[in-house]
Amino acid sequence: MNRNKKVGWIGILASVGILSGCSLSGSTGSTPIDPPQDLTGEGDGEAVAASAEAASNSFNATLFARDADGYIAPLSVKLPFETPDVAKRTLQYMVKGGPGEDMMPEGFTALLPEGTEIESLSIDPTTKTATIDFNEAFLGYDEADERDILEGITWALTSYPSVEYVQLWVGGKALKEMPVSGTPLDAPLSRKFGINIERASGVEFSRATPVTLYFLNETADSFTYYVPVTRLIDLTDDVASATVAELVKGPLDTSKLDAVFLPTEGAESTVSLTGENQVAVDLDAALAGSGEKLPVEGLQAVVLSLTETTPAESVQITVDGAAQVLATDDKDYGAQPVARPKALNPLEL
């Protein structure tokens, strides 16, 4: 998507409710988030000790960066665990000219302006709101980058279970709006802000429902990765079913992303919430195309998209009512509910 077009939608998206999360208030107590878990296991004592030391000195982080096509995408990496402030450390690796740039795949660039420093980062455990106080260098960005920066910060921090909302400060003062394009910040940001916003053909902003879908992209050196896209579709109460239907439709004609299923005429799938933390989806066997196995990329994208758009933490998959769901990686995805992966687009460093 053209990033300049995204900037032009900011005012309209605010009226749809995409630009801001729920308004919360409360003090910002200092709470470290998701420290590395202690390693336990059996085996050679020396090897276990070495693994334990490595685990205690690193943590899993999800950085968000811009790819060569202008999409904001997650990258999972292990970062040095030098302080308890893992959220602060994550943002430091998203700064241009910072240590994260050497980790990024070909064509990816960091989002935060060069020289950006995080003066403080605190989390209110009651409201799950992270408050970040940046230095003045944070304001030195181009107009076309404003929304990308907000998307990256919000989605990176809300990758941690301890954070649902994000507030931005600069120089000890809360930002009420971004200084270049004026994106409103009068309420904390959440994932309702969306990411890589696009609009389905014919959809009116005032009567739209956002769904977040995961499609594929690839770097020039063949690193394949998932990209989340928040698509505005016609207003619907059945968000789960709409999510799968849009995923099967694939990327928009204007998109540079790749589909996760082959084009299939007349494929119908049913989706139902089966519990507070689980959703069931019965896929049409036609999505397997001429073969008997469903594309693993499609099944993974179903899990990613449904656990993003609904409250579900796992997805029970069937195909035409059958519990056996063989994928192109020769695994059975119907044997038990499939949980969202903890590491998305992991980098081998």
Secondary structure, 3 states (H helix, E strand, C coil): CCHHHHHHCHHHHHHHCCCCCCCCCCCCCCCCCCCCCCCCCCCCHHHHHHHHHHHHCEEEEEEEEECCCCCEEEEEEEEECCCCCHHHHHHHCCECCCCCHHHCCCCCECCECCCCCEEEEEEECCCCEEEEEECHHHHCCCHHHHHHHHHHHHHHHCCCCCCCEEEEEECCEECCECCCCCCECCCCECHHHCCCCEECCCCCHHHEEEEEEEEEEECCCCCEEEEEEEEEEECCCCHHHHHHHHHHHCCCCCCCCECCCCCCCCCCCEEEEEECCEEEEEECHHHHCCCCCECHHHHHHHHHHHHHHCCCCEEEEEECCECCCEECCCCECCCCCEECCCCCCECCC
